[in-house]
C-alpha cells in the first residue's frame, strides 16, 4: 500500500549530556508548502512552552511558520502531533512526535548569525522529531532547566509515512 514504517531504537552514549533534538529531516519539493496536523497549535510550541497550546486540527504553511528572530534559529515547532499531512504524504504515530515545516534546513539556521545570511534553497524542509529540547539557551536568558532537556539514554520512536489516498 506504499506505507513506510520508520523505527528508531537506540542508546545515547553516557558521555552525551543532552541533545538539542533527535529526529529526521526530509527535503520536499519547494512547491509543497501547505500542511495540516493534529497536535498542539496553532503557533509554535516546545516542551517548555506548550501548556497554553490547545490540541486540535490545524492548517499552516512553511512561510507562516517562519519566525523572524533577531538571531536566526529554530522556529515553528509543534508538539504532541499524531497526524501530519503534507503534499501527498500522511505521517502518523500513535505515541506522537514533534514536527516543523520550514523553508530552511536546520543547518542553514545554525550557520546563519544574522537574518540577512539566510538564503532559501527553493525546497521545503520537514522535520519529524522524537523530541526537541526546550527553548532556554543561555544566549538571552537562563540556562535550560534539566527537565526540558532531551537527556534520555534509551530511545524508542516510531512513525509511518503513507501516501494520501485520493478518492
Order of alpha helices (4+ residues) and beta strands (2+ residues): beta-beta-beta-beta-alpha-beta-beta-alpha-beta-beta
